[in-house]
């Protein structure tokens, strides 16, 4: 949180660089801040990146919906 106070709004890679934390730690920290309503974003792309497991991040929307239902699409 101090990093955001000092540097203001930042992209994820900037947060990693300026904080000196591992990417996984920054993701967890951001998820906690979002959950507590302390930070937000101007788009949903960042939130999706935090919520979607990396093995599903490259799926099409239809594939992602099918995966949630346990059905393979295509």
Biopython code that builds the backbone (N, CA, C, O; Angstrom):
import numpy as np
from Bio.PDB.StructureBuilder import StructureBuilder

atoms = [
    (1, "UNK", "N", (0.833, -1.185, 0.000)),
    (1, "UNK", "CA", (0.000, 0.000, 0.000)),
    (1, "UNK", "C", (0.881, 1.252, 0.000)),
    (1, "UNK", "O", (0.555, 2.247, -0.648)),
    (2, "UNK", "N", (1.973, 1.197, 0.715)),
    (2, "UNK", "CA", (2.873, 2.353, 0.766)),
    (2, "UNK", "C", (3.406, 2.687, -0.618)),
    (2, "UNK", "O", (3.568, 3.857, -0.965)),
    (3, "UNK", "N", (3.677, 1.657, -1.401)),
    (3, "UNK", "CA", (4.170, 1.862, -2.762)),
    (3, "UNK", "C", (3.157, 2.667, -3.575)),
    (3, "UNK", "O", (3.537, 3.564, -4.326)),
    (4, "UNK", "N", (1.873, 2.351, -3.428)),
    (4, "UNK", "CA", (0.834, 3.076, -4.164)),
    (4, "UNK", "C", (0.700, 4.505, -3.649)),
    (4, "UNK", "O", (0.455, 5.427, -4.427)),
    (5, "UNK", "N", (0.857, 4.688, -2.357)),
    (5, "UNK", "CA", (0.798, 6.050, -1.806)),
    (5, "UNK", "C", (1.941, 6.902, -2.357)),
    (5, "UNK", "O", (1.757, 8.070, -2.698)),
    (6, "UNK", "N", (3.099, 6.302, -2.435)),
    (6, "UNK", "CA", (4.286, 7.023, -2.902)),
    (6, "UNK", "C", (4.247, 7.291, -4.400)),
    (6, "UNK", "O", (4.506, 8.413, -4.837)),
    (7, "UNK", "N", (3.922, 6.266, -5.192)),
    (7, "UNK", "CA", (4.010, 6.352, -6.656)),
    (7, "UNK", "C", (2.669, 6.593, -7.342)),
    (7, "UNK", "O", (2.641, 6.917, -8.530)),
    (8, "UNK", "N", (1.568, 6.445, -6.630)),
    (8, "UNK", "CA", (0.251, 6.624, -7.242)),
    (8, "UNK", "C", (-0.132, 5.457, -8.114)),
    (8, "UNK", "O", (0.444, 4.373, -8.023)),
    (9, "UNK", "N", (-1.119, 5.695, -8.967)),
    (9, "UNK", "CA", (-1.614, 4.642, -9.853)),
    (9, "UNK", "C", (-0.468, 4.087, -10.687)),
    (9, "UNK", "O", (0.343, 4.840, -11.228)),
    (10, "UNK", "N", (-0.409, 2.773, -10.786)),
    (10, "UNK", "CA", (0.709, 2.117, -11.465)),
    (10, "UNK", "C", (0.221, 0.892, -12.219)),
    (10, "UNK", "O", (-0.781, 0.275, -11.859)),
    (11, "UNK", "N", (0.949, 0.556, -13.268)),
    (11, "UNK", "CA", (0.723, -0.706, -13.953)),
    (11, "UNK", "C", (1.344, -1.818, -13.109)),
    (11, "UNK", "O", (2.217, -1.567, -12.278)),
    (12, "UNK", "N", (0.883, -3.048, -13.334)),
    (12, "UNK", "CA", (1.366, -4.187, -12.556)),
    (12, "UNK", "C", (2.887, -4.299, -12.587)),
    (12, "UNK", "O", (3.520, -4.450, -11.542)),
    (13, "UNK", "N", (3.473, -4.227, -13.780)),
    (13, "UNK", "CA", (4.938, -4.366, -13.897)),
    (13, "UNK", "C", (5.667, -3.257, -13.130)),
    (13, "UNK", "O", (6.745, -3.486, -12.580)),
    (14, "UNK", "N", (5.083, -2.065, -13.095)),
    (14, "UNK", "CA", (5.677, -0.969, -12.322)),
    (14, "UNK", "C", (5.617, -1.269, -10.831)),
    (14, "UNK", "O", (6.569, -0.993, -10.100)),
    (15, "UNK", "N", (4.502, -1.832, -10.379)),
    (15, "UNK", "CA", (4.383, -2.203, -8.968)),
    (15, "UNK", "C", (5.428, -3.239, -8.577)),
    (15, "UNK", "O", (6.035, -3.153, -7.509)),
    (16, "UNK", "N", (5.628, -4.212, -9.448)),
    (16, "UNK", "CA", (6.637, -5.244, -9.180)),
    (16, "UNK", "C", (8.015, -4.609, -9.095)),
    (16, "UNK", "O", (8.778, -4.883, -8.168)),
    (17, "UNK", "N", (8.328, -3.764, -10.058)),
    (17, "UNK", "CA", (9.652, -3.137, -10.116)),
    (17, "UNK", "C", (9.908, -2.217, -8.928)),
    (17, "UNK", "O", (10.963, -2.292, -8.298)),
    (18, "UNK", "N", (8.954, -1.358, -8.624)),
    (18, "UNK", "CA", (9.187, -0.374, -7.561)),
    (18, "UNK", "C", (9.060, -0.958, -6.163)),
    (18, "UNK", "O", (9.625, -0.416, -5.213)),
    (19, "UNK", "N", (8.321, -2.063, -6.027)),
    (19, "UNK", "CA", (8.164, -2.664, -4.699)),
    (19, "UNK", "C", (9.300, -3.606, -4.348)),
    (19, "UNK", "O", (9.619, -3.787, -3.173)),
    (20, "UNK", "N", (9.915, -4.211, -5.366)),
    (20, "UNK", "CA", (10.963, -5.188, -5.107)),
    (20, "UNK", "C", (10.408, -6.549, -4.700)),
    (20, "UNK", "O", (11.162, -7.439, -4.308)),
    (21, "UNK", "N", (9.076, -6.710, -4.795)),
    (21, "UNK", "CA", (8.445, -7.976, -4.427)),
    (21, "UNK", "C", (8.367, -8.908, -5.626)),
    (21, "UNK", "O", (8.476, -8.477, -6.774)),
    (22, "UNK", "N", (8.177, -10.182, -5.344)),
    (22, "UNK", "CA", (7.945, -11.148, -6.413)),
    (22, "UNK", "C", (6.577, -10.883, -7.035)),
    (22, "UNK", "O", (5.676, -10.365, -6.375)),
    (23, "UNK", "N", (6.429, -11.243, -8.314)),
    (23, "UNK", "CA", (5.160, -11.028, -9.011)),
    (23, "UNK", "C", (4.001, -11.692, -8.272)),
    (23, "UNK", "O", (2.919, -11.114, -8.167)),
    (24, "UNK", "N", (4.224, -12.907, -7.760)),
    (24, "UNK", "CA", (3.155, -13.611, -7.049)),
    (24, "UNK", "C", (2.749, -12.871, -5.778)),
    (24, "UNK", "O", (1.573, -12.869, -5.414)),
    (25, "UNK", "N", (3.708, -12.245, -5.102)),
    (25, "UNK", "CA", (3.387, -11.486, -3.891)),
    (25, "UNK", "C", (2.609, -10.218, -4.221)),
    (25, "UNK", "O", (1.703, -9.831, -3.484)),
    (26, "UNK", "N", (2.963, -9.575, -5.328)),
    (26, "UNK", "CA", (2.234, -8.373, -5.742)),
    (26, "UNK", "C", (0.805, -8.750, -6.121)),
    (26, "UNK", "O", (-0.130, -8.026, -5.779)),
    (27, "UNK", "N", (0.618, -9.876, -6.824)),
    (27, "UNK", "CA", (-0.732, -10.328, -7.183)),
    (27, "UNK", "C", (-1.572, -10.562, -5.936)),
    (27, "UNK", "O", (-2.724, -10.133, -5.861)),
    (28, "UNK", "N", (-0.985, -11.251, -4.954)),
    (28, "UNK", "CA", (-1.723, -11.522, -3.717)),
    (28, "UNK", "C", (-2.053, -10.230, -2.985)),
    (28, "UNK", "O", (-3.166, -10.061, -2.486)),
    (29, "UNK", "N", (-1.104, -9.337, -2.922)),
    (29, "UNK", "CA", (-1.332, -8.062, -2.239)),
    (29, "UNK", "C", (-2.432, -7.263, -2.923)),
    (29, "UNK", "O", (-3.292, -6.695, -2.251)),
    (30, "UNK", "N", (-2.414, -7.212, -4.245)),
    (30, "UNK", "CA", (-3.447, -6.495, -4.988)),
    (30, "UNK", "C", (-4.818, -7.141, -4.774)),
    (30, "UNK", "O", (-5.823, -6.449, -4.612)),
    (31, "UNK", "N", (-4.845, -8.457, -4.777)),
    (31, "UNK", "CA", (-6.115, -9.157, -4.559)),
    (31, "UNK", "C", (-6.685, -8.807, -3.189)),
    (31, "UNK", "O", (-7.891, -8.603, -3.050)),
    (32, "UNK", "N", (-5.829, -8.736, -2.185)),
    (32, "UNK", "CA", (-6.285, -8.370, -0.840)),
    (32, "UNK", "C", (-6.776, -6.931, -0.793)),
    (32, "UNK", "O", (-7.801, -6.645, -0.174)),
    (33, "UNK", "N", (-6.056, -6.028, -1.440)),
    (33, "UNK", "CA", (-6.473, -4.627, -1.453)),
    (33, "UNK", "C", (-7.809, -4.448, -2.179)),
    (33, "UNK", "O", (-8.656, -3.668, -1.745)),
    (34, "UNK", "N", (-7.992, -5.174, -3.282)),
    (34, "UNK", "CA", (-9.255, -5.116, -4.018)),
    (34, "UNK", "C", (-10.378, -5.685, -3.150)),
    (34, "UNK", "O", (-11.460, -5.101, -3.072)),
    (35, "UNK", "N", (-10.125, -6.818, -2.500)),
    (35, "UNK", "CA", (-11.145, -7.455, -1.661)),
    (35, "UNK", "C", (-11.603, -6.538, -0.530)),
    (35, "UNK", "O", (-12.765, -6.576, -0.127)),
    (36, "UNK", "N", (-10.695, -5.721, -0.022)),
    (36, "UNK", "CA", (-11.029, -4.793, 1.067)),
    (36, "UNK", "C", (-11.529, -3.446, 0.548)),
    (36, "UNK", "O", (-11.826, -2.545, 1.332)),
    (37, "UNK", "N", (-11.621, -3.313, -0.781)),
    (37, "UNK", "CA", (-12.131, -2.080, -1.369)),
    (37, "UNK", "C", (-11.179, -0.903, -1.258)),
    (37, "UNK", "O", (-11.603, 0.250, -1.328)),
    (38, "UNK", "N", (-9.901, -1.185, -1.087)),
    (38, "UNK", "CA", (-8.918, -0.112, -0.925)),
    (38, "UNK", "C", (-8.318, 0.368, -2.233)),
    (38, "UNK", "O", (-7.798, 1.482, -2.302)),
    (39, "UNK", "N", (-8.382, -0.457, -3.276)),
    (39, "UNK", "CA", (-7.897, -0.067, -4.601)),
    (39, "UNK", "C", (-8.901, -0.532, -5.649)),
    (39, "UNK", "O", (-9.712, -1.425, -5.402)),
    (40, "UNK", "N", (-8.833, 0.083, -6.809)),
    (40, "UNK", "CA", (-9.675, -0.318, -7.934)),
    (40, "UNK", "C", (-8.866, -0.112, -9.204)),
    (40, "UNK", "O", (-7.710, 0.310, -9.162)),
    (41, "UNK", "N", (-9.490, -0.415, -10.327)),
    (41, "UNK", "CA", (-8.809, -0.260, -11.612)),
    (41, "UNK", "C", (-9.749, 0.429, -12.585)),
    (41, "UNK", "O", (-10.960, 0.471, -12.367)),
    (42, "UNK", "N", (-9.187, 0.971, -13.662)),
    (42, "UNK", "CA", (-10.018, 1.638, -14.660)),
    (42, "UNK", "C", (-10.503, 0.683, -15.742)),
    (42, "UNK", "O", (-11.146, 1.106, -16.703)),
    (43, "UNK", "N", (-10.196, -0.610, -15.592)),
    (43, "UNK", "CA", (-10.709, -1.633, -16.499)),
    (43, "UNK", "C", (-10.789, -2.945, -15.742)),
    (43, "UNK", "O", (-10.327, -3.042, -14.605)),
    (44, "UNK", "N", (-11.371, -3.947, -16.367)),
    (44, "UNK", "CA", (-11.474, -5.245, -15.727)),
    (44, "UNK", "C", (-10.332, -6.181, -16.111)),
    (44, "UNK", "O", (-10.249, -7.287, -15.578)),
    (45, "UNK", "N", (-9.466, -5.777, -17.005)),
    (45, "UNK", "CA", (-8.380, -6.648, -17.453)),
    (45, "UNK", "C", (-7.470, -7.037, -16.296)),
    (45, "UNK", "O", (-7.090, -8.201, -16.171)),
    (46, "UNK", "N", (-7.122, -6.085, -15.462)),
    (46, "UNK", "CA", (-6.262, -6.388, -14.318)),
    (46, "UNK", "C", (-6.924, -7.313, -13.330)),
    (46, "UNK", "O", (-6.281, -8.214, -12.792)),
    (47, "UNK", "N", (-8.195, -7.104, -13.084)),
    (47, "UNK", "CA", (-8.932, -7.956, -12.165)),
    (47, "UNK", "C", (-9.024, -9.367, -12.714)),
    (47, "UNK", "O", (-8.851, -10.335, -11.973)),
    (48, "UNK", "N", (-9.297, -9.493, -14.015)),
    (48, "UNK", "CA", (-9.341, -10.815, -14.631)),
    (48, "UNK", "C", (-7.998, -11.521, -14.486)),
    (48, "UNK", "O", (-7.949, -12.723, -14.227)),
    (49, "UNK", "N", (-6.917, -10.779, -14.651)),
    (49, "UNK", "CA", (-5.585, -11.377, -14.534)),
    (49, "UNK", "C", (-5.358, -11.937, -13.143)),
    (49, "UNK", "O", (-4.663, -12.940, -12.983)),
    (50, "UNK", "N", (-5.933, -11.305, -12.143)),
    (50, "UNK", "CA", (-5.794, -11.802, -10.775)),
    (50, "UNK", "C", (-6.693, -12.996, -10.505)),
    (50, "UNK", "O", (-6.335, -13.871, -9.715)),
    (51, "UNK", "N", (-7.847, -13.049, -11.144)),
    (51, "UNK", "CA", (-8.844, -14.063, -10.838)),
    (51, "UNK", "C", (-8.763, -15.310, -11.701)),
    (51, "UNK", "O", (-9.129, -16.394, -11.247)),
    (52, "UNK", "N", (-8.294, -15.181, -12.933)),
    (52, "UNK", "CA", (-8.264, -16.308, -13.857)),
    (52, "UNK", "C", (-6.948, -17.052, -13.686)),
    (52, "UNK", "O", (-5.880, -16.458, -13.827)),
    (53, "UNK", "N", (-7.014, -18.359, -13.380)),
    (53, "UNK", "CA", (-5.774, -19.132, -13.266)),
    (53, "UNK", "C", (-4.955, -19.044, -14.545)),
    (53, "UNK", "O", (-5.513, -18.999, -15.641)),
    (54, "UNK", "N", (-3.651, -19.018, -14.410)),
    (54, "UNK", "CA", (-2.781, -18.815, -15.579)),
    (54, "UNK", "C", (-2.971, -19.886, -16.644)),
    (54, "UNK", "O", (-2.763, -19.610, -17.826)),
    (55, "UNK", "N", (-3.365, -21.109, -16.259)),
    (55, "UNK", "CA", (-3.560, -22.150, -17.265)),
    (55, "UNK", "C", (-4.830, -21.932, -18.085)),
    (55, "UNK", "O", (-5.017, -22.575, -19.118)),
    (56, "UNK", "N", (-5.706, -21.027, -17.630)),
    (56, "UNK", "CA", (-6.931, -20.729, -18.368)),
    (56, "UNK", "C", (-6.904, -19.332, -18.978)),
    (56, "UNK", "O", (-7.849, -18.948, -19.668)),
    (57, "UNK", "N", (-5.862, -18.577, -18.745)),
    (57, "UNK", "CA", (-5.805, -17.181, -19.181)),
    (57, "UNK", "C", (-5.879, -17.039, -20.696)),
    (57, "UNK", "O", (-6.365, -16.020, -21.187)),
    (58, "UNK", "N", (-5.412, -18.027, -21.448)),
    (58, "UNK", "CA", (-5.395, -17.909, -22.905)),
    (58, "UNK", "C", (-6.646, -18.501, -23.558)),
    (58, "UNK", "O", (-6.738, -18.538, -24.785)),
    (59, "UNK", "N", (-7.603, -18.960, -22.762)),
    (59, "UNK", "CA", (-8.808, -19.540, -23.315)),
    (59, "UNK", "C", (-9.714, -18.472, -23.917)),
    (59, "UNK", "O", (-9.739, -17.328, -23.463)),
    (60, "UNK", "N", (-10.453, -18.866, -24.943)),
    (60, "UNK", "CA", (-11.478, -17.981, -25.486)),
    (60, "UNK", "C", (-12.627, -17.928, -24.492)),
    (60, "UNK", "O", (-12.730, -18.808, -23.638)),
    (61, "UNK", "N", (-13.492, -16.928, -24.576)),
    (61, "UNK", "CA", (-14.643, -16.877, -23.660)),
    (61, "UNK", "C", (-15.486, -18.153, -23.682)),
    (61, "UNK", "O", (-15.942, -18.611, -22.635)),
    (62, "UNK", "N", (-15.694, -18.729, -24.864)),
    (62, "UNK", "CA", (-16.476, -19.963, -24.966)),
    (62, "UNK", "C", (-15.771, -21.115, -24.266)),
    (62, "UNK", "O", (-16.411, -21.925, -23.595)),
    (63, "UNK", "N", (-14.442, -21.189, -24.423)),
    (63, "UNK", "CA", (-13.668, -22.234, -23.755)),
    (63, "UNK", "C", (-13.709, -22.058, -22.247)),
    (63, "UNK", "O", (-13.827, -23.035, -21.507)),
    (64, "UNK", "N", (-13.613, -20.817, -21.789)),
    (64, "UNK", "CA", (-13.634, -20.553, -20.348)),
    (64, "UNK", "C", (-14.977, -20.946, -19.750)),
    (64, "UNK", "O", (-15.022, -21.538, -18.671)),
    (65, "UNK", "N", (-16.082, -20.623, -20.440)),
    (65, "UNK", "CA", (-17.405, -21.007, -19.949)),
    (65, "UNK", "C", (-17.554, -22.520, -19.927)),
    (65, "UNK", "O", (-18.101, -23.080, -18.976)),
    (66, "UNK", "N", (-17.076, -23.172, -20.957)),
    (66, "UNK", "CA", (-17.161, -24.635, -21.013)),
    (66, "UNK", "C", (-16.317, -25.259, -19.898)),
    (66, "UNK", "O", (-16.727, -26.249, -19.292)),
    (67, "UNK", "N", (-15.151, -24.689, -19.629)),
    (67, "UNK", "CA", (-14.291, -25.207, -18.568)),
    (67, "UNK", "C", (-14.961, -25.067, -17.209)),
    (67, "UNK", "O", (-14.811, -25.937, -16.350)),
    (68, "UNK", "N", (-15.691, -23.992, -17.008)),
    (68, "UNK", "CA", (-16.405, -23.806, -15.745)),
    (68, "UNK", "C", (-17.495, -24.850, -15.579)),
    (68, "UNK", "O", (-17.792, -25.277, -14.464)),
    (69, "UNK", "N", (-18.093, -25.263, -16.698)),
    (69, "UNK", "CA", (-19.143, -26.280, -16.643)),
    (69, "UNK", "C", (-18.548, -27.681, -16.700)),
    (69, "UNK", "O", (-19.277, -28.663, -16.566)),
    (70, "UNK", "N", (-17.247, -27.788, -16.895)),
    (70, "UNK", "CA", (-16.607, -29.105, -16.993)),
    (70, "UNK", "C", (-16.768, -29.742, -18.351)),
    (70, "UNK", "O", (-16.658, -30.961, -18.481)),
    (71, "UNK", "N", (-17.030, -28.932, -19.376)),
    (71, "UNK", "CA", (-17.227, -29.411, -20.732)),
    (71, "UNK", "C", (-16.141, -28.855, -21.612)),
    (71, "UNK", "O", (-15.798, -27.677, -21.512)),
    (72, "UNK", "N", (-15.600, -29.677, -22.465)),
    (72, "UNK", "CA", (-14.577, -29.207, -23.391)),
    (72, "UNK", "C", (-15.244, -28.659, -24.637)),
    (72, "UNK", "O", (-16.079, -29.326, -25.248)),
    (73, "UNK", "N", (-14.869, -27.425, -25.018)),
    (73, "UNK", "CA", (-15.461, -26.758, -26.185)),
    (73, "UNK", "C", (-14.601, -26.997, -27.410)),
    (73, "UNK", "O", (-13.375, -26.941, -27.327)),
    (74, "UNK", "N", (-15.231, -27.264, -28.550)),
    (74, "UNK", "CA", (-14.521, -27.336, -29.812)),
    (74, "UNK", "C", (-13.968, -28.622, -30.125)),
    (74, "UNK", "O", (-13.347, -28.788, -31.175)),
]
sb = StructureBuilder()
sb.init_structure("model")
sb.init_model(0)
sb.init_chain("A")
sb.init_seg("    ")
for serial, (resi, resn, name, xyz) in enumerate(atoms, 1):
    if name == "N":
        sb.init_residue(resn, " ", resi, " ")
    sb.init_atom(name, np.array(xyz, "f"), 0.0, 1.0, " ", f" {name:<3s}", serial, name[0])
structure = sb.get_structure()
